[in-house]
Amino acid sequence: MTTSSSERGVSLGMPELPAPAYPDDVRARLETDAREVIARYPDSRSALLPLLHLVQAEEGHVTRTGMRFCADLLGLTTAEVTAVATFYTMYRRRPSGDYQVGVCTNTLCAVMGGDAIFEELQEHLGVGNGETTDDGKVTLEHIECNAACDFAPVVMVNWEFFDNQTPASAKRLVDDLRAGRPVTPTRGAPLCTFKETARVLAGFPDDRDGAVESGGSAGPASLVGLKLAKGESAPARVVHPRGEAARTEAPHEPSPTEHLSSHDAPQDTSASDPAHPAGPAAEEGE
């Protein structure tokens, strides 16, 4: 006995129609910007990544219309464009908020409190991973690594750093974003909306006053290794294992070629930063 596709719960449906085109005025404006981007590359298909950021800046996510636009200008198939747009997580495939709040849940951030931050933000905002608040302000997601382990746990908003977070500070952060209150990243450029961020990533200048001058600096904890390599750090200090009495011999002065472990090197980390204490992942006052 055979069963039909409908009886098996399979819907064959109709093939998806081609994506609609942008309105003429929108396409003309985007095409002017896109031609400027394409001209930067000897091979036009190399411009696909910034063009995807460009169409994302238009609609807040990469739509089928945006992918068709990129394919038309670069002489690619929509399948080729889709393969790239679905590979990189910086490209959104559905509508999202003005602020992408990413909580690092990779190993170091997780053990320093990233998992607790992510769980509390989900409950606080009433959304799950990749979901957006009802007011359209915040999209919450977990991120595998923010490349800022020396400031763990780290939260990013539209790719700007908020270092040494706690559940309490992270909840204040998203509340301020939703209320429209000023929010200042720990380091880097001033915060802007996700659409504005996408246009900058497409390769267009950030025209906000002071934005360029304030971006791109490394934090002090990131520079410890460089200072050690240049011999600029203070003399090494010995940290004794817990419960072991301190020895009385003279402090050891390492030679220039001797390796210093992370316990020997004086470090400016979240644990010694009173402005952004990390500490245990707990509510303030506990």
C-alpha atoms as an extended CHARMM CRD file, in Angstrom:
* protein
*
       286  EXT
         1         1  MET       CA              0.0000000000        0.0000000000        0.0000000000  PROA      1               0.0000000000
         2         2  THR       CA              1.3190000000        3.4540000000       -0.9110000000  PROA      2               0.0000000000
         3         3  THR       CA              0.5300000000        6.8030000000        0.6380000000  PROA      3               0.0000000000
         4         4  SER       CA              0.3980000000       10.1940000000       -0.9790000000  PROA      4               0.0000000000
         5         5  SER       CA              2.7130000000       13.0380000000       -0.0550000000  PROA      5               0.0000000000
         6         6  SER       CA             -0.1460000000       14.8500000000        1.7090000000  PROA      6               0.0000000000
         7         7  GLU       CA             -0.9000000000       11.7630000000        3.7860000000  PROA      7               0.0000000000
         8         8  ARG       CA              2.7630000000       11.5870000000        4.8150000000  PROA      8               0.0000000000
         9         9  GLY       CA              2.6440000000       15.2100000000        5.9920000000  PROA      9               0.0000000000
        10        10  VAL       CA              4.8830000000       16.4210000000        3.1740000000  PROA      10              0.0000000000
        11        11  SER       CA              3.9310000000       19.6370000000        1.4030000000  PROA      11              0.0000000000
        12        12  LEU       CA              5.5020000000       19.9740000000       -2.0290000000  PROA      12              0.0000000000
        13        13  GLY       CA              4.1520000000       23.4940000000       -2.4520000000  PROA      13              0.0000000000
        14        14  MET       CA              4.9960000000       25.9200000000       -5.2310000000  PROA      14              0.0000000000
        15        15  PRO       CA              8.5350000000       26.9800000000       -6.1180000000  PROA      15              0.0000000000
        16        16  GLU       CA              9.5700000000       30.2100000000       -4.4250000000  PROA      16              0.0000000000
        17        17  LEU       CA              9.0680000000       33.1950000000       -6.6730000000  PROA      17              0.0000000000
        18        18  PRO       CA             12.0640000000       35.3860000000       -7.5650000000  PROA      18              0.0000000000
        19        19  ALA       CA             12.8490000000       38.0630000000       -5.0220000000  PROA      19              0.0000000000
        20        20  PRO       CA             11.2300000000       41.4240000000       -5.7240000000  PROA      20              0.0000000000
        21        21  ALA       CA             13.4770000000       44.2420000000       -6.8650000000  PROA      21              0.0000000000
        22        22  TYR       CA             14.1830000000       47.3670000000       -4.8350000000  PROA      22              0.0000000000
        23        23  PRO       CA             12.1030000000       50.4300000000       -5.7160000000  PROA      23              0.0000000000
        24        24  ASP       CA             13.7890000000       52.4280000000       -8.4600000000  PROA      24              0.0000000000
        25        25  ASP       CA             14.9370000000       55.2590000000       -6.1850000000  PROA      25              0.0000000000
        26        26  VAL       CA             16.3840000000       52.8510000000       -3.5890000000  PROA      26              0.0000000000
        27        27  ARG       CA             18.1630000000       50.7860000000       -6.2360000000  PROA      27              0.0000000000
        28        28  ALA       CA             19.6620000000       53.8940000000       -7.8390000000  PROA      28              0.0000000000
        29        29  ARG       CA             21.0410000000       55.0780000000       -4.4980000000  PROA      29              0.0000000000
        30        30  LEU       CA             22.3790000000       51.6640000000       -3.5490000000  PROA      30              0.0000000000
        31        31  GLU       CA             23.8880000000       51.1240000000       -6.9860000000  PROA      31              0.0000000000
        32        32  THR       CA             25.8600000000       54.3610000000       -6.7010000000  PROA      32              0.0000000000
        33        33  ASP       CA             27.3260000000       53.1940000000       -3.3940000000  PROA      33              0.0000000000
        34        34  ALA       CA             27.8790000000       49.6740000000       -4.7020000000  PROA      34              0.0000000000
        35        35  ARG       CA             29.8250000000       50.8950000000       -7.7430000000  PROA      35              0.0000000000
        36        36  GLU       CA             32.1180000000       52.8000000000       -5.4030000000  PROA      36              0.0000000000
        37        37  VAL       CA             32.7470000000       49.6220000000       -3.3940000000  PROA      37              0.0000000000
        38        38  ILE       CA             33.2800000000       47.4140000000       -6.4590000000  PROA      38              0.0000000000
        39        39  ALA       CA             35.8450000000       49.8470000000       -7.8720000000  PROA      39              0.0000000000
        40        40  ARG       CA             38.1400000000       49.0920000000       -4.9260000000  PROA      40              0.0000000000
        41        41  TYR       CA             38.7460000000       45.5090000000       -6.0420000000  PROA      41              0.0000000000
        42        42  PRO       CA             40.5680000000       44.0860000000       -9.0960000000  PROA      42              0.0000000000
        43        43  ASP       CA             38.0120000000       41.2490000000       -9.2300000000  PROA      43              0.0000000000
        44        44  SER       CA             34.4430000000       42.4270000000       -8.7680000000  PROA      44              0.0000000000
        45        45  ARG       CA             33.3140000000       39.2870000000       -6.9200000000  PROA      45              0.0000000000
        46        46  SER       CA             35.7260000000       40.2210000000       -4.1110000000  PROA      46              0.0000000000
        47        47  ALA       CA             33.3050000000       43.0410000000       -3.2720000000  PROA      47              0.0000000000
        48        48  LEU       CA             30.5790000000       40.6290000000       -2.1720000000  PROA      48              0.0000000000
        49        49  LEU       CA             31.2430000000       40.8570000000        1.5890000000  PROA      49              0.0000000000
        50        50  PRO       CA             31.0460000000       44.6720000000        1.7790000000  PROA      50              0.0000000000
        51        51  LEU       CA             28.0470000000       44.6850000000       -0.5570000000  PROA      51              0.0000000000
        52        52  LEU       CA             26.2030000000       42.3650000000        1.8020000000  PROA      52              0.0000000000
        53        53  HSD       CA             26.9170000000       44.8480000000        4.5970000000  PROA      53              0.0000000000
        54        54  LEU       CA             25.6140000000       47.6130000000        2.3220000000  PROA      54              0.0000000000
        55        55  VAL       CA             22.2460000000       45.9400000000        1.7170000000  PROA      55              0.0000000000
        56        56  GLN       CA             22.0890000000       45.0300000000        5.4080000000  PROA      56              0.0000000000
        57        57  ALA       CA             22.4730000000       48.7240000000        6.2220000000  PROA      57              0.0000000000
        58        58  GLU       CA             19.4190000000       49.4050000000        4.0700000000  PROA      58              0.0000000000
        59        59  GLU       CA             16.9750000000       46.9570000000        5.6510000000  PROA      59              0.0000000000
        60        60  GLY       CA             18.6230000000       45.8520000000        8.8870000000  PROA      60              0.0000000000
        61        61  HSD       CA             19.1640000000       42.3210000000        7.5930000000  PROA      61              0.0000000000
        62        62  VAL       CA             20.1170000000       40.6000000000        4.3410000000  PROA      62              0.0000000000
        63        63  THR       CA             16.9060000000       39.9870000000        2.4110000000  PROA      63              0.0000000000
        64        64  ARG       CA             16.3510000000       37.9760000000       -0.7450000000  PROA      64              0.0000000000
        65        65  THR       CA             16.0340000000       41.3090000000       -2.5300000000  PROA      65              0.0000000000
        66        66  GLY       CA             19.4310000000       42.3700000000       -1.2020000000  PROA      66              0.0000000000
        67        67  MET       CA             21.0350000000       39.1200000000       -2.3300000000  PROA      67              0.0000000000
        68        68  ARG       CA             19.4940000000       39.4810000000       -5.7870000000  PROA      68              0.0000000000
        69        69  PHE       CA             20.8890000000       43.0150000000       -5.9660000000  PROA      69              0.0000000000
        70        70  CYS       CA             24.3980000000       41.7860000000       -5.0810000000  PROA      70              0.0000000000
        71        71  ALA       CA             24.1750000000       38.9580000000       -7.6010000000  PROA      71              0.0000000000
        72        72  ASP       CA             23.0650000000       41.2900000000      -10.4000000000  PROA      72              0.0000000000
        73        73  LEU       CA             25.8760000000       43.7710000000       -9.8620000000  PROA      73              0.0000000000
        74        74  LEU       CA             28.6320000000       41.1780000000       -9.4590000000  PROA      74              0.0000000000
        75        75  GLY       CA             27.5450000000       38.7550000000      -12.1750000000  PROA      75              0.0000000000
        76        76  LEU       CA             26.9710000000       35.9580000000       -9.6620000000  PROA      76              0.0000000000
        77        77  THR       CA             24.0910000000       33.5730000000       -9.1460000000  PROA      77              0.0000000000
        78        78  THR       CA             21.7970000000       34.0750000000       -6.1870000000  PROA      78              0.0000000000
        79        79  ALA       CA             22.9380000000       30.6480000000       -4.9770000000  PROA      79              0.0000000000
        80        80  GLU       CA             26.5470000000       31.8830000000       -4.8140000000  PROA      80              0.0000000000
        81        81  VAL       CA             25.4970000000       34.9690000000       -2.8730000000  PROA      81              0.0000000000
        82        82  THR       CA             23.2730000000       32.9520000000       -0.5430000000  PROA      82              0.0000000000
        83        83  ALA       CA             26.1480000000       30.5640000000        0.2180000000  PROA      83              0.0000000000
        84        84  VAL       CA             28.2140000000       33.4830000000        1.5140000000  PROA      84              0.0000000000
        85        85  ALA       CA             25.3890000000       35.2870000000        3.3190000000  PROA      85              0.0000000000
        86        86  THR       CA             24.4470000000       32.1410000000        5.2310000000  PROA      86              0.0000000000
        87        87  PHE       CA             28.0480000000       31.2830000000        6.1480000000  PROA      87              0.0000000000
        88        88  TYR       CA             28.9710000000       34.4270000000        8.0770000000  PROA      88              0.0000000000
        89        89  THR       CA             27.0650000000       35.1730000000       11.2630000000  PROA      89              0.0000000000
        90        90  MET       CA             27.5030000000       38.9380000000       10.9230000000  PROA      90              0.0000000000
        91        91  TYR       CA             24.8520000000       38.8540000000        8.1980000000  PROA      91              0.0000000000
        92        92  ARG       CA             21.3190000000       38.6970000000        9.6090000000  PROA      92              0.0000000000
        93        93  ARG       CA             18.7750000000       36.6560000000        7.7200000000  PROA      93              0.0000000000
        94        94  ARG       CA             15.6920000000       38.0030000000        9.4410000000  PROA      94              0.0000000000
        95        95  PRO       CA             14.5590000000       41.3080000000       10.9460000000  PROA      95              0.0000000000
        96        96  SER       CA             16.4110000000       42.1950000000       14.1270000000  PROA      96              0.0000000000
        97        97  GLY       CA             16.8100000000       44.9870000000       16.6340000000  PROA      97              0.0000000000
        98        98  ASP       CA             18.5810000000       48.3070000000       16.5690000000  PROA      98              0.0000000000
        99        99  TYR       CA             21.1400000000       46.8300000000       18.9590000000  PROA      99              0.0000000000
       100       100  GLN       CA             22.6680000000       43.3810000000       18.5850000000  PROA      100             0.0000000000
       101       101  VAL       CA             23.6560000000       42.3250000000       22.1050000000  PROA      101             0.0000000000
       102       102  GLY       CA             26.0930000000       39.4280000000       21.9310000000  PROA      102             0.0000000000
       103       103  VAL       CA             27.1960000000       37.6160000000       25.0780000000  PROA      103             0.0000000000
       104       104  CYS       CA             30.3770000000       35.5710000000       24.8160000000  PROA      104             0.0000000000
       105       105  THR       CA             29.7760000000       32.0500000000       26.0840000000  PROA      105             0.0000000000
       106       106  ASN       CA             33.0750000000       30.5480000000       25.0000000000  PROA      106             0.0000000000
       107       107  THR       CA             35.2850000000       28.8570000000       27.5670000000  PROA      107             0.0000000000
       108       108  LEU       CA             36.9190000000       31.6900000000       29.4840000000  PROA      108             0.0000000000
       109       109  CYS       CA             33.9810000000       34.0940000000       29.3880000000  PROA      109             0.0000000000
       110       110  ALA       CA             31.6710000000       31.2440000000       30.3660000000  PROA      110             0.0000000000
       111       111  VAL       CA             33.6070000000       30.2950000000       33.4950000000  PROA      111             0.0000000000
       112       112  MET       CA             33.9880000000       33.9810000000       34.3940000000  PROA      112             0.0000000000
       113       113  GLY       CA             30.2320000000       34.4770000000       34.2820000000  PROA      113             0.0000000000
       114       114  GLY       CA             29.2040000000       34.6700000000       30.6160000000  PROA      114             0.0000000000
       115       115  ASP       CA             26.7510000000       31.7830000000       30.9150000000  PROA      115             0.0000000000
       116       116  ALA       CA             25.1030000000       33.4300000000       33.9160000000  PROA      116             0.0000000000
       117       117  ILE       CA             24.8830000000       36.7560000000       32.0820000000  PROA      117             0.0000000000
       118       118  PHE       CA             23.2680000000       35.1490000000       29.0330000000  PROA      118             0.0000000000
       119       119  GLU       CA             20.7290000000       33.2190000000       31.1070000000  PROA      119             0.0000000000
       120       120  GLU       CA             19.7310000000       36.2720000000       33.1340000000  PROA      120             0.0000000000
       121       121  LEU       CA             19.4250000000       38.4760000000       30.0390000000  PROA      121             0.0000000000
       122       122  GLN       CA             17.1210000000       35.9300000000       28.4110000000  PROA      122             0.0000000000
       123       123  GLU       CA             14.8680000000       35.9890000000       31.4630000000  PROA      123             0.0000000000
       124       124  HSD       CA             15.1420000000       39.7630000000       31.8970000000  PROA      124             0.0000000000
       125       125  LEU       CA             14.2880000000       40.5360000000       28.2630000000  PROA      125             0.0000000000
       126       126  GLY       CA             11.8550000000       37.6690000000       27.7520000000  PROA      126             0.0000000000
       127       127  VAL       CA             13.5980000000       36.4510000000       24.5880000000  PROA      127             0.0000000000
       128       128  GLY       CA             15.6650000000       33.4690000000       23.5360000000  PROA      128             0.0000000000
       129       129  ASN       CA             18.8570000000       33.2380000000       21.5230000000  PROA      129             0.0000000000
       130       130  GLY       CA             18.5630000000       35.2050000000       18.2830000000  PROA      130             0.0000000000
       131       131  GLU       CA             15.2290000000       36.7450000000       19.2640000000  PROA      131             0.0000000000
       132       132  THR       CA             14.2680000000       40.4230000000       19.4360000000  PROA      132             0.0000000000
       133       133  THR       CA             12.3860000000       42.3320000000       22.1030000000  PROA      133             0.0000000000
       134       134  ASP       CA              8.8520000000       43.4600000000       21.2910000000  PROA      134             0.0000000000
       135       135  ASP       CA              9.9570000000       47.0940000000       20.9850000000  PROA      135             0.0000000000
       136       136  GLY       CA             12.4600000000       46.1920000000       18.2600000000  PROA      136             0.0000000000
       137       137  LYS       CA             15.3630000000       47.6010000000       20.2320000000  PROA      137             0.0000000000
       138       138  VAL       CA             17.4710000000       44.6010000000       21.2940000000  PROA      138             0.0000000000
       139       139  THR       CA             18.3370000000       41.2900000000       19.6620000000  PROA      139             0.0000000000
       140       140  LEU       CA             20.0480000000       38.9120000000       22.0730000000  PROA      140             0.0000000000
       141       141  GLU       CA             22.4740000000       36.2220000000       20.9800000000  PROA      141             0.0000000000
       142       142  HSD       CA             25.3100000000       34.1660000000       22.3600000000  PROA      142             0.0000000000
       143       143  ILE       CA             28.6690000000       34.5120000000       20.6160000000  PROA      143             0.0000000000
       144       144  GLU       CA             31.3810000000       31.8750000000       20.5840000000  PROA      144             0.0000000000
       145       145  CYS       CA             34.2550000000       34.3480000000       21.0580000000  PROA      145             0.0000000000
       146       146  ASN       CA             34.5720000000       38.1110000000       21.1890000000  PROA      146             0.0000000000
       147       147  ALA       CA             38.3960000000       37.9130000000       20.9990000000  PROA      147             0.0000000000
       148       148  ALA       CA             38.7140000000       39.7460000000       24.3130000000  PROA      148             0.0000000000
       149       149  CYS       CA             39.4870000000       36.9800000000       26.8110000000  PROA      149             0.0000000000
       150       150  ASP       CA             41.6140000000       39.3230000000       28.9270000000  PROA      150             0.0000000000
       151       151  PHE       CA             38.4600000000       41.3030000000       29.7530000000  PROA      151             0.0000000000
       152       152  ALA       CA             36.1390000000       38.3580000000       30.3870000000  PROA      152             0.0000000000
       153       153  PRO       CA             33.2250000000       38.1820000000       30.6430000000  PROA      153             0.0000000000
       154       154  VAL       CA             32.5550000000       40.3680000000       27.6050000000  PROA      154             0.0000000000
       155       155  VAL       CA             29.3540000000       41.6170000000       26.0050000000  PROA      155             0.0000000000
       156       156  MET       CA             29.3070000000       43.2860000000       22.6020000000  PROA      156             0.0000000000
       157       157  VAL       CA             26.6980000000       45.7030000000       21.2960000000  PROA      157             0.0000000000
       158       158  ASN       CA             26.8410000000       46.1950000000       17.5240000000  PROA      158             0.0000000000
       159       159  TRP       CA             30.4450000000       44.9160000000       17.7240000000  PROA      159             0.0000000000
       160       160  GLU       CA             31.5540000000       47.4610000000       20.3350000000  PROA      160             0.0000000000
       161       161  PHE       CA             33.0730000000       46.1420000000       23.5700000000  PROA      161             0.0000000000
       162       162  PHE       CA             31.5280000000       46.1800000000       27.0270000000  PROA      162             0.0000000000
       163       163  ASP       CA             34.1810000000       44.5300000000       29.1770000000  PROA      163             0.0000000000
       164       164  ASN       CA             34.1800000000       42.8920000000       32.6070000000  PROA      164             0.0000000000
       165       165  GLN       CA             30.4170000000       42.5250000000       32.7910000000  PROA      165             0.0000000000
       166       166  THR       CA             28.2500000000       41.0430000000       35.5200000000  PROA      166             0.0000000000
       167       167  PRO       CA             24.5960000000       39.9900000000       35.2770000000  PROA      167             0.0000000000
       168       168  ALA       CA             23.6070000000       43.2290000000       37.0060000000  PROA      168             0.0000000000
       169       169  SER       CA             25.6730000000       45.5050000000       34.7480000000  PROA      169             0.0000000000
       170       170  ALA       CA             24.4810000000       43.6750000000       31.6250000000  PROA      170             0.0000000000
       171       171  LYS       CA             20.8470000000       44.1420000000       32.6190000000  PROA      171             0.0000000000
       172       172  ARG       CA             21.4620000000       47.8560000000       33.2030000000  PROA      172             0.0000000000
       173       173  LEU       CA             23.0590000000       48.0050000000       29.7550000000  PROA      173             0.0000000000
       174       174  VAL       CA             20.0730000000       46.5510000000       27.9000000000  PROA      174             0.0000000000
       175       175  ASP       CA             17.6440000000       48.6410000000       29.9510000000  PROA      175             0.0000000000
       176       176  ASP       CA             19.5290000000       51.7950000000       28.9360000000  PROA      176             0.0000000000
       177       177  LEU       CA             19.5130000000       50.7320000000       25.2760000000  PROA      177             0.0000000000
       178       178  ARG       CA             15.7670000000       50.1590000000       25.3200000000  PROA      178             0.0000000000
       179       179  ALA       CA             15.1070000000       53.4500000000       27.1120000000  PROA      179             0.0000000000
       180       180  GLY       CA             17.2690000000       55.4580000000       24.7140000000  PROA      180             0.0000000000
       181       181  ARG       CA             19.6980000000       56.5290000000       27.4210000000  PROA      181             0.0000000000
       182       182  PRO       CA             23.3340000000       57.2320000000       26.4080000000  PROA      182             0.0000000000
       183       183  VAL       CA             25.5300000000       54.1340000000       26.4960000000  PROA      183             0.0000000000
       184       184  THR       CA             29.3100000000       54.2890000000       26.2160000000  PROA      184             0.0000000000
       185       185  PRO       CA             31.4080000000       51.2490000000       25.2460000000  PROA      185             0.0000000000
       186       186  THR       CA             34.3240000000       50.3230000000       27.4870000000  PROA      186             0.0000000000
       187       187  ARG       CA             36.6880000000       51.0630000000       24.5940000000  PROA      187             0.0000000000
       188       188  GLY       CA             36.4070000000       51.8370000000       20.9240000000  PROA      188             0.0000000000
       189       189  ALA       CA             34.0550000000       54.0500000000       18.9460000000  PROA      189             0.0000000000
       190       190  PRO       CA             30.7970000000       55.5030000000       20.2650000000  PROA      190             0.0000000000
       191       191  LEU       CA             27.7730000000       53.2690000000       19.8890000000  PROA      191             0.0000000000
       192       192  CYS       CA             25.4890000000       53.5740000000       16.8720000000  PROA      192             0.0000000000
       193       193  THR       CA             22.5750000000       51.5510000000       15.4960000000  PROA      193             0.0000000000
       194       194  PHE       CA             23.0450000000       48.2410000000       13.7230000000  PROA      194             0.0000000000
       195       195  LYS       CA             22.1740000000       49.7620000000       10.3350000000  PROA      195             0.0000000000
       196       196  GLU       CA             24.7720000000       52.5040000000       10.8520000000  PROA      196             0.0000000000
       197       197  THR       CA             27.3240000000       49.8990000000       11.9200000000  PROA      197             0.0000000000
       198       198  ALA       CA             26.6210000000       47.8540000000        8.7880000000  PROA      198             0.0000000000
       199       199  ARG       CA             27.2740000000       50.8510000000        6.5450000000  PROA      199             0.0000000000
       200       200  VAL       CA             30.6310000000       51.4750000000        8.2250000000  PROA      200             0.0000000000
       201       201  LEU       CA             31.5080000000       47.7910000000        7.7430000000  PROA      201             0.0000000000
       202       202  ALA       CA             30.6440000000       48.2050000000        4.0610000000  PROA      202             0.0000000000
       203       203  GLY       CA             33.5860000000       50.5950000000        3.8880000000  PROA      203             0.0000000000
       204       204  PHE       CA             31.9990000000       54.0090000000        4.1620000000  PROA      204             0.0000000000
       205       205  PRO       CA             33.3350000000       56.6420000000        6.5860000000  PROA      205             0.0000000000
       206       206  ASP       CA             31.8300000000       57.1840000000       10.0040000000  PROA      206             0.0000000000
       207       207  ASP       CA             30.9900000000       60.8810000000        9.9100000000  PROA      207             0.0000000000
       208       208  ARG       CA             30.0110000000       61.2360000000       13.5570000000  PROA      208             0.0000000000
       209       209  ASP       CA             32.1150000000       63.7450000000       15.4990000000  PROA      209             0.0000000000
       210       210  GLY       CA             34.9930000000       62.0330000000       17.2750000000  PROA      210             0.0000000000
       211       211  ALA       CA             34.0500000000       58.5070000000       16.1580000000  PROA      211             0.0000000000
       212       212  VAL       CA             37.2380000000       57.8060000000       14.2190000000  PROA      212             0.0000000000
       213       213  GLU       CA             39.5540000000       59.2920000000       16.8310000000  PROA      213             0.0000000000
       214       214  SER       CA             38.0660000000       57.2370000000       19.6580000000  PROA      214             0.0000000000
       215       215  GLY       CA             38.1730000000       53.8410000000       17.9600000000  PROA      215             0.0000000000
       216       216  GLY       CA             40.7050000000       51.0700000000       17.6300000000  PROA      216             0.0000000000
       217       217  SER       CA             42.7130000000       51.2190000000       20.8490000000  PROA      217             0.0000000000
       218       218  ALA       CA             43.7090000000       48.1370000000       22.8180000000  PROA      218             0.0000000000
       219       219  GLY       CA             42.9890000000       47.9060000000       26.5330000000  PROA      219             0.0000000000
       220       220  PRO       CA             45.8250000000       47.7080000000       29.0660000000  PROA      220             0.0000000000
       221       221  ALA       CA             45.2910000000       44.0150000000       29.7970000000  PROA      221             0.0000000000
       222       222  SER       CA             45.7930000000       43.2520000000       26.1030000000  PROA      222             0.0000000000
       223       223  LEU       CA             49.2100000000       44.9190000000       26.1130000000  PROA      223             0.0000000000
       224       224  VAL       CA             50.8360000000       43.0280000000       28.9970000000  PROA      224             0.0000000000
       225       225  GLY       CA             52.4850000000       40.4820000000       26.7020000000  PROA      225             0.0000000000
       226       226  LEU       CA             53.8190000000       43.2010000000       24.4120000000  PROA      226             0.0000000000
       227       227  LYS       CA             55.2830000000       45.0950000000       27.3620000000  PROA      227             0.0000000000
       228       228  LEU       CA             56.9320000000       41.9280000000       28.6210000000  PROA      228             0.0000000000
       229       229  ALA       CA             58.4430000000       41.3100000000       25.1990000000  PROA      229             0.0000000000
       230       230  LYS       CA             59.8540000000       44.8280000000       25.1700000000  PROA      230             0.0000000000
       231       231  GLY       CA             61.1770000000       44.5080000000       28.7160000000  PROA      231             0.0000000000
       232       232  GLU       CA             58.9370000000       47.3150000000       29.9120000000  PROA      232             0.0000000000
       233       233  SER       CA             57.1780000000       45.5170000000       32.7590000000  PROA      233             0.0000000000
       234       234  ALA       CA             58.0990000000       45.7340000000       36.4220000000  PROA      234             0.0000000000
       235       235  PRO       CA             60.3750000000       43.0060000000       37.8960000000  PROA      235             0.0000000000
       236       236  ALA       CA             58.6900000000       39.6540000000       38.1970000000  PROA      236             0.0000000000
       237       237  ARG       CA             56.9610000000       38.7210000000       41.4130000000  PROA      237             0.0000000000
       238       238  VAL       CA             56.5580000000       35.2060000000       42.7420000000  PROA      238             0.0000000000
       239       239  VAL       CA             53.0760000000       33.9990000000       43.6450000000  PROA      239             0.0000000000
       240       240  HSD       CA             53.1920000000       31.1010000000       46.0790000000  PROA      240             0.0000000000
       241       241  PRO       CA             50.7110000000       28.2100000000       45.8880000000  PROA      241             0.0000000000
       242       242  ARG       CA             47.8400000000       28.4420000000       48.3330000000  PROA      242             0.0000000000
       243       243  GLY       CA             48.7470000000       27.2900000000       51.8120000000  PROA      243             0.0000000000
       244       244  GLU       CA             52.4890000000       27.3700000000       51.1850000000  PROA      244             0.0000000000
       245       245  ALA       CA             54.4870000000       29.7320000000       53.3560000000  PROA      245             0.0000000000
       246       246  ALA       CA             56.4670000000       32.4010000000       51.5590000000  PROA      246             0.0000000000
       247       247  ARG       CA             60.1350000000       31.6260000000       51.1860000000  PROA      247             0.0000000000
       248       248  THR       CA             62.7650000000       34.0790000000       52.3230000000  PROA      248             0.0000000000
       249       249  GLU       CA             65.1710000000       33.9620000000       49.3770000000  PROA      249             0.0000000000
       250       250  ALA       CA             65.8040000000       37.1310000000       47.4030000000  PROA      250             0.0000000000
       251       251  PRO       CA             63.3630000000       37.8950000000       44.5850000000  PROA      251             0.0000000000
       252       252  HSD       CA             64.2530000000       36.2100000000       41.3330000000  PROA      252             0.0000000000
       253       253  GLU       CA             65.2750000000       38.5490000000       38.5360000000  PROA      253             0.0000000000
       254       254  PRO       CA             64.5110000000       36.8200000000       35.1990000000  PROA      254             0.0000000000
       255       255  SER       CA             66.9320000000       37.0300000000       32.3310000000  PROA      255             0.0000000000
       256       256  PRO       CA             65.7420000000       38.6070000000       29.0660000000  PROA      256             0.0000000000
       257       257  THR       CA             65.3440000000       35.1570000000       27.5220000000  PROA      257             0.0000000000
       258       258  GLU       CA             63.5080000000       33.5760000000       30.4350000000  PROA      258             0.0000000000
       259       259  HSD       CA             59.8250000000       32.8420000000       29.9830000000  PROA      259             0.0000000000
       260       260  LEU       CA             57.4320000000       34.5280000000       32.4000000000  PROA      260             0.0000000000
       261       261  SER       CA             54.2420000000       32.7340000000       33.2210000000  PROA      261             0.0000000000
       262       262  SER       CA             50.9570000000       34.5300000000       33.6400000000  PROA      262             0.0000000000
       263       263  HSD       CA             51.3740000000       34.1810000000       37.4230000000  PROA      263             0.0000000000
       264       264  ASP       CA             54.7220000000       36.0140000000       37.3220000000  PROA      264             0.0000000000
       265       265  ALA       CA             53.6720000000       38.9590000000       35.1940000000  PROA      265             0.0000000000
       266       266  PRO       CA             51.9510000000       41.9400000000       36.8180000000  PROA      266             0.0000000000
       267       267  GLN       CA             48.7040000000       42.4160000000       34.9590000000  PROA      267             0.0000000000
       268       268  ASP       CA             45.9710000000       45.0000000000       34.7130000000  PROA      268             0.0000000000
       269       269  THR       CA             42.9590000000       42.7400000000       34.4230000000  PROA      269             0.0000000000
       270       270  SER       CA             39.2960000000       42.9250000000       35.2800000000  PROA      270             0.0000000000
       271       271  ALA       CA             40.0150000000       41.7190000000       38.8040000000  PROA      271             0.0000000000
       272       272  SER       CA             42.1400000000       44.8080000000       39.4870000000  PROA      272             0.0000000000
       273       273  ASP       CA             39.9890000000       47.3500000000       37.6500000000  PROA      273             0.0000000000
       274       274  PRO       CA             37.7720000000       49.1200000000       40.1890000000  PROA      274             0.0000000000
       275       275  ALA       CA             35.8680000000       50.8940000000       37.4120000000  PROA      275             0.0000000000
       276       276  HSD       CA             34.7180000000       47.5980000000       35.8780000000  PROA      276             0.0000000000
       277       277  PRO       CA             34.9540000000       44.8390000000       38.4850000000  PROA      277             0.0000000000
       278       278  ALA       CA             34.2260000000       41.3480000000       37.2790000000  PROA      278             0.0000000000
       279       279  GLY       CA             34.2740000000       39.1430000000       40.3520000000  PROA      279             0.0000000000
       280       280  PRO       CA             31.8850000000       36.2210000000       40.8050000000  PROA      280             0.0000000000
       281       281  ALA       CA             28.8690000000       36.0830000000       38.5260000000  PROA      281             0.0000000000
       282       282  ALA       CA             26.3480000000       37.3150000000       41.0900000000  PROA      282             0.0000000000
       283       283  GLU       CA             24.0010000000       40.1830000000       41.6150000000  PROA      283             0.0000000000
       284       284  GLU       CA             25.4510000000       43.2680000000       43.2360000000  PROA      284             0.0000000000
       285       285  GLY       CA             25.1550000000       43.2080000000       46.9990000000  PROA      285             0.0000000000
       286       286  GLU       CA             25.2740000000       39.4130000000       47.2650000000  PROA      286             0.0000000000
